[in-house]
């Protein structure tokens, strides 16, 4: 990519060493990155260190960070009590090769917070958790079919990944056996009549969804939808799985399920659950989790995993969840997210740019370049105002996304896609600075005739 705009010229000038390292990375990693979400056009910044709400790249540029470990860092980067807990454990052992009291305390911390968590099984990631949840559902029901909602993300394993469907049938992702897609049926997230009709066939082991709407609420779901899906799944013997990998301990202390008053049969957790370290869990009904027990006999569901409940994740997870229970990090992060959303909407008004921002708990979403209704209070998504039953929203055009993100990087703010995951350590001044820099990025887009 050549530097054709002022935004691009500044981006290249400010990130010369990141550009050099990115070029080298392309000779080592496929596409030069180690996670799909870290792909950036024309190259991503190379982060050198991070603390609290900020991080610094290898060129010495400082950023207010809203990627927050892909949503794992409710307490920001390198929080002192998490650093202390992990540091002490490193000296005591990083892999016990057996059970430890750490995993018990971690599981108890989860059970105290998640309403549906009768029992817990740890994994090493959110993707592994969804894999285990679907396997448990299939074993319990004796059914193979899975119902999922379009665009909802549940990791990249074959059991849940759906590339899409056409009138001719399912579409497998590259490398995914088409037979796996034959076991997955996909509906729009608000097609309640279609879902009800499908469930009536009583062939589905489980219905899996993100309870706040796809991509951590990028297209929000009204609470009435998962509430109705709970009734339908119970009626037809289908298990309900909530993917709370992002929303667990962020939508509320007890996740989205506590907030909307719905108890799923199984819940998948990761990110905040492990205190920002690698780790995940499946929690839910005791009878379903007990299929893993060696007392289950011939119906047992096997589950090995070298790093299940590893000591470092266990101490970080327990310490983080103790703080969630005893302190007020969720409310603090929510308050900052509301401040951010209101400020972004005001900046859009002042810049005379179409678009809007809204916040769901500490998760902020942004649409640019589309004529959408802004929240009356600058924060709250109005379900009915935006069509209610619509399963998708206007999205920021691709020709705007990358210039916008480069402009914002130039001004020292890093987003998670077109959203912000806010931590409890972002301060009022951090938010005010972010709003000012967002306004400056909009000005850059107007100057370069992108908006």
C-alpha positions in Angstrom: 0.0 0.0 0.0 1.3 3.4 -0.9 0.8 6.5 1.3 -1.8 8.2 -0.7 -3.5 10.4 1.9 -2.3 12.5 4.8 -3.5 9.9 7.2 -1.5 7.2 5.5 1.6 9.4 5.3 1.5 10.1 9.0 0.8 6.4 9.8 3.9 5.3 7.9 6.1 8.1 9.4 5.0 7.3 13.0 5.4 3.5 12.7 8.5 2.9 10.7 9.9 0.2 13.1 6.5 -1.5 13.3 6.5 -1.6 9.5 9.9 -3.2 9.4 9.0 -5.8 12.0 5.7 -6.6 10.3 7.6 -7.3 7.0 9.8 -9.7 8.9 6.8 -11.3 10.6 5.3 -12.1 7.2 8.3 -14.4 6.6 7.6 -16.2 9.9 3.8 -16.2 10.4 1.0 -16.7 7.9 -0.1 -13.2 6.9 2.4 -11.9 9.5 0.0 -12.2 12.5 -0.9 -14.8 15.1 -4.6 -14.0 15.5 -7.1 -13.1 12.8 -8.2 -10.0 14.8 -4.7 -8.7 14.8 -4.7 -8.3 11.0 -4.4 -4.5 10.2 -4.1 -2.6 7.0 -1.4 -2.1 5.8 0.4 -3.5 8.9 -0.3 -3.6 12.6 1.6 -1.8 15.4 4.1 -4.0 17.3 3.3 -3.5 21.0 6.3 -3.3 23.3 4.8 -3.0 26.8 1.5 -2.2 28.5 0.3 -1.1 31.9 -3.1 0.0 33.2 -5.2 1.4 30.3 -2.2 2.3 28.1 0.3 0.5 25.9 3.4 1.6 23.9 4.6 0.4 20.5 8.1 -0.4 19.4 8.4 3.0 17.8 7.7 4.6 21.2 4.1 5.8 20.5 1.7 5.7 23.4 -1.9 4.5 23.1 -5.1 4.5 25.2 -6.0 0.9 24.7 -9.5 -0.5 24.1 -8.5 -3.8 22.7 -7.9 -4.9 26.3 -6.5 -8.3 25.5 -9.4 -9.0 23.1 -11.8 -8.3 26.0 -9.9 -10.4 28.6 -8.6 -7.5 30.7 -11.4 -6.0 32.9 -8.6 -4.8 35.2 -6.4 -3.3 32.5 -2.8 -4.4 31.8 -0.6 -5.8 34.5 -2.8 -5.0 37.5 -0.7 -5.1 40.6 -2.7 -7.8 42.4 -2.7 -10.0 39.4 1.0 -9.6 38.8 1.6 -10.4 42.5 -0.6 -13.5 42.3 1.0 -14.9 39.2 4.6 -14.0 40.2 4.2 -15.8 43.5 2.8 -18.9 41.8 5.6 -19.1 39.2 8.0 -19.7 42.1 5.7 -22.4 43.5 5.1 -24.2 40.2 3.6 -23.7 36.8 2.3 -27.2 36.2 1.6 -29.6 39.1 0.9 -32.6 37.0 -2.0 -33.3 39.3 -4.9 -31.6 41.1 -4.3 -28.6 43.3 -6.3 -26.5 45.7 -5.9 -23.6 43.3 -8.4 -25.1 40.8 -11.0 -25.6 43.6 -10.8 -22.0 44.7 -11.0 -20.8 41.1 -14.1 -23.0 40.4 -15.8 -21.8 43.6 -15.2 -18.2 42.6 -17.0 -18.9 39.3 -19.9 -20.7 41.0 -20.4 -17.8 43.4 -21.0 -15.4 40.4 -22.6 -17.4 37.5 -26.2 -18.3 38.3 -26.3 -21.5 36.2 -22.9 -22.9 37.4 -23.7 -26.0 39.4 -20.4 -27.6 38.3 -17.3 -26.5 36.4 -14.9 -28.0 33.9 -11.8 -26.0 32.9 -10.3 -25.8 29.4 -7.5 -23.8 28.0 -9.5 -21.4 25.8 -13.0 -20.3 24.8 -12.8 -22.3 21.6 -12.1 -25.5 23.6 -15.0 -24.6 25.9 -17.5 -24.4 23.1 -16.2 -27.7 21.7 -16.8 -29.3 25.1 -20.2 -27.8 25.6 -21.5 -29.1 22.2 -20.0 -32.5 22.9 -21.8 -32.7 26.3 -25.0 -31.6 24.7 -24.8 -34.3 22.0 -24.0 -37.0 24.5 -26.8 -36.0 26.9 -29.5 -35.8 24.2 -28.4 -38.5 21.8 -28.9 -35.9 19.0 -26.2 -34.8 16.5 -27.7 -31.6 15.1 -26.7 -28.1 16.4 -28.7 -24.9 15.9 -26.8 -21.7 15.9 -27.4 -18.0 15.0 -26.0 -16.2 12.1 -22.8 -14.2 12.8 -22.6 -15.3 16.4 -19.0 -16.3 17.2 -18.1 -19.4 19.2 -14.5 -20.0 18.3 -13.0 -21.7 15.3 -13.6 -25.4 16.0 -15.5 -27.5 13.4 -18.4 -28.3 15.7 -19.6 -24.7 15.8 -18.1 -22.8 12.9 -20.6 -22.0 10.2 -19.4 -20.3 7.0 -23.1 -20.0 5.9 -25.8 -21.6 3.9 -27.3 -21.3 0.4 -30.4 -22.7 -1.1 -28.3 -25.6 -2.2 -27.2 -26.4 1.3 -24.5 -25.6 3.9 -21.1 -24.0 3.0 -18.1 -25.4 4.7 -15.2 -23.2 5.7 -11.9 -24.1 3.9 -10.5 -27.2 5.6 -13.8 -28.0 7.4 -15.4 -31.3 6.3 -18.7 -30.6 4.6 -20.2 -33.3 6.8 -19.7 -31.1 9.8 -21.8 -28.3 8.2 -24.5 -30.9 7.6 -24.9 -31.0 11.4 -25.3 -27.2 11.8 -28.4 -25.2 11.0 -28.2 -21.5 11.0 -30.9 -18.9 11.6 -31.0 -15.1 11.8 -30.8 -14.2 15.5 -34.4 -12.8 15.7 -36.1 -15.4 13.4 -38.1 -16.8 16.3 -40.8 -18.4 14.1 -38.2 -20.2 12.0 -36.2 -21.3 15.1 -39.5 -22.5 16.8 -40.4 -24.5 13.8 -36.9 -26.1 13.6 -36.9 -26.9 17.3 -40.3 -28.6 16.9 -38.6 -31.3 14.9 -36.8 -32.3 18.2 -33.6 -33.2 16.3 -31.3 -30.6 17.8 -28.9 -31.3 20.7 -28.4 -27.7 21.5 -29.0 -24.1 20.5 -25.9 -22.0 21.1 -25.8 -18.2 21.0 -24.2 -15.0 22.3 -26.9 -13.8 24.7 -26.3 -10.1 24.0 -26.3 -10.5 20.2 -23.6 -11.3 17.7 -20.0 -10.1 18.1 -20.5 -9.1 21.8 -23.6 -7.1 20.9 -22.5 -5.5 17.7 -26.0 -6.3 16.6 -27.8 -6.2 19.9 -30.4 -8.7 21.0 -33.4 -7.6 23.1 -33.5 -9.7 26.3 -36.9 -11.0 25.2 -35.2 -13.1 22.5 -33.0 -15.3 24.7 -35.9 -15.5 27.2 -38.2 -16.9 24.5 -35.5 -19.2 23.2 -35.2 -20.6 26.8 -38.8 -21.5 26.7 -38.7 -23.1 23.3 -35.6 -25.2 24.0 -37.1 -26.5 27.2 -40.3 -27.3 25.4 -38.5 -29.4 22.8 -35.8 -31.1 24.8 -33.0 -29.0 23.3 -30.2 -27.7 25.5 -29.5 -24.0 25.6 -25.8 -22.9 25.5 -24.8 -19.4 26.3 -21.5 -18.3 24.9 -20.3 -15.8 27.6 -16.7 -15.9 26.7 -16.8 -12.1 26.3 -19.9 -11.2 28.4 -19.0 -13.3 31.4 -18.2 -11.0 34.3 -18.6 -8.0 32.0 -22.3 -7.7 31.1 -22.8 -8.0 34.9 -21.0 -9.7 37.8 -22.9 -12.8 36.8 -22.7 -12.4 33.1 -25.5 -11.7 30.7 -27.6 -14.5 32.1 -27.8 -12.8 35.5 -28.8 -9.5 33.9 -31.6 -11.0 31.7 -32.8 -13.6 34.1 -32.2 -16.7 32.0 -30.4 -19.8 33.1 -28.9 -21.7 30.2 -28.1 -25.4 30.5 -24.5 -24.8 29.8 -22.3 -21.7 29.6 -18.9 -21.2 28.0 -16.4 -18.8 29.7 -12.9 -17.6 29.1 -11.1 -14.2 29.0 -12.0 -12.4 32.3 -12.7 -15.8 33.8 -9.0 -16.6 33.8 -7.9 -13.1 34.9 -6.6 -12.3 31.4 -4.4 -15.4 31.1 -5.1 -18.4 28.8 -8.0 -20.4 30.2 -11.7 -21.2 29.7 -14.5 -23.2 31.3 -17.8 -25.0 30.7 -20.2 -24.5 33.6 -23.8 -25.5 34.0 -26.1 -28.3 35.1 -24.4 -30.9 37.3 -26.0 -33.8 35.4 -24.5 -32.5 32.1 -21.0 -31.9 33.5 -21.1 -35.2 35.4 -20.9 -37.0 32.0 -17.2 -36.3 32.3 -17.0 -38.1 35.6 -15.4 -41.5 35.7 -18.5 -42.7 37.5 -20.5 -42.1 34.3 -19.5 -45.6 33.0 -20.0 -46.4 29.3 -21.7 -43.0 28.7 -18.6 -41.1 29.8 -17.4 -38.1 27.8 -13.6 -38.0 27.9 -11.8 -34.7 28.4 -8.0 -34.5 28.7 -6.1 -31.3 28.2 -2.5 -30.6 29.3 -3.1 -27.1 30.6 -6.7 -27.5 32.0 -6.8 -25.4 35.2 -3.1 -24.6 35.0 -1.9 -22.9 38.2 -1.1 -19.5 36.7 -4.5 -19.1 35.1 -6.1 -20.5 38.3 -4.5 -17.9 40.6 -5.1 -15.1 38.2 -8.7 -16.2 37.6 -9.5 -16.6 41.3 -7.9 -13.3 42.2 -9.8 -11.4 39.4 -13.1 -13.0 40.2 -12.7 -12.3 43.9 -12.3 -8.6 43.0 -15.4 -8.8 40.8 -17.4 -10.2 43.7 -16.0 -8.0 46.5 -15.1 -4.7 44.7 -16.9 -2.8 42.0 -14.9 -3.1 38.8 -17.9 -3.9 36.5 -19.8 -0.8 37.6 -16.6 1.3 37.2 -16.0 0.0 33.7 -19.7 0.5 32.8 -19.6 4.1 34.0 -16.6 4.9 31.8 -18.1 3.2 28.8 -21.3 5.3 29.2 -19.1 8.4 29.4 -17.2 7.3 26.3 -20.4 6.6 24.3 -22.0 9.9 25.1 -18.8 11.7 24.1 -18.4 9.9 20.8 -22.0 10.7 19.8 -21.4 14.3 20.7 -18.2 14.4 18.6 -20.1 12.9 15.6 -22.7 15.6 16.0 -20.1 18.4 16.1 -18.3 16.9 13.1 -21.5 16.5 11.2 -20.7 12.9 10.4 -23.3 10.2 10.1 -23.0 7.4 12.5 -23.5 6.5 16.2 -22.1 4.9 19.2 -23.8 2.9 22.0 -22.7 1.1 25.1 -23.8 -2.2 26.5 -22.2 -2.5 30.0 -18.5 -1.8 29.3 -18.7 -2.7 25.6 -18.9 0.2 23.2 -19.8 -0.1 19.5 -19.3 2.4 16.7 -20.9 2.8 13.3 -19.5 5.5 10.9 -20.7 6.7 7.6 -24.2 5.3 7.9 -27.5 7.2 8.6 -28.5 5.5 11.9 -30.5 6.8 14.8 -28.3 7.9 17.7 -29.4 6.9 21.3 -31.5 9.5 23.0 -29.2 9.3 26.0 -26.1 8.8 24.0 -25.7 5.3 25.4 -28.6 3.0 25.2 -29.5 1.1 22.1 -33.2 1.4 21.3 -34.4 -2.0 20.1 -37.7 -0.7 18.7 -36.2 2.4 17.2 -33.9 0.3 15.1 -36.5 -2.1 13.7 -36.8 -4.6 16.5 -36.7 -7.8 14.6 -33.9 -6.8 12.2 -31.1 -9.4 12.4 -28.4 -7.1 11.0 -27.4 -3.5 11.1 -25.7 -1.1 8.7 -22.0 -1.5 9.2 -19.2 1.0 8.7 -18.1 0.7 5.0 -14.8 -1.0 4.4 -13.4 2.1 2.7 -13.9 4.0 5.9 -12.9 1.4 8.5 -9.2 1.2 7.7 -8.5 4.9 7.2 -10.5 5.6 10.4 -8.5 3.1 12.4 -5.2 4.4 11.0 -6.2 8.0 11.9 -7.2 7.0 15.4 -3.9 5.0 15.8 -2.1 8.2 14.7 -3.8 10.0 17.5 -3.0 7.4 20.1 -6.1 5.3 20.5 -6.4 1.6 19.6 -9.8 0.0 19.2 -11.1 -3.6 19.1 -12.3 -3.5 15.6 -15.1 -0.8 15.5 -15.6 -1.0 19.2 -14.1 -0.4 22.6 -13.7 -2.8 25.5 -13.4 -0.6 28.6 -11.7 -1.6 31.8 -12.2 -0.5 35.4 -8.8 1.4 35.3 -9.7 3.7 32.4 -10.1 7.1 34.1 -12.3 10.1 33.3 -9.3 11.9 31.8 -8.6 8.8 29.6 -12.1 8.9 28.3 -12.0 12.7 27.7 -8.7 12.3 25.8 -10.2 9.5 23.7 -13.2 11.6 22.8 -10.9 14.5 21.7 -8.8 12.2 19.7 -11.8 10.6 18.1 -12.9 14.1 17.0 -9.4 14.7 15.6 -9.6 11.5 13.6 -13.0 12.5 12.2 -11.5 15.8 11.1 -8.7 13.9 9.4 -11.2 11.8 7.5 -13.1 14.9 6.4 -9.9 16.5 5.3 -8.9 13.5 3.2 -12.4 13.4 1.8 -13.1 9.9 3.2 -16.2 11.0 5.1 
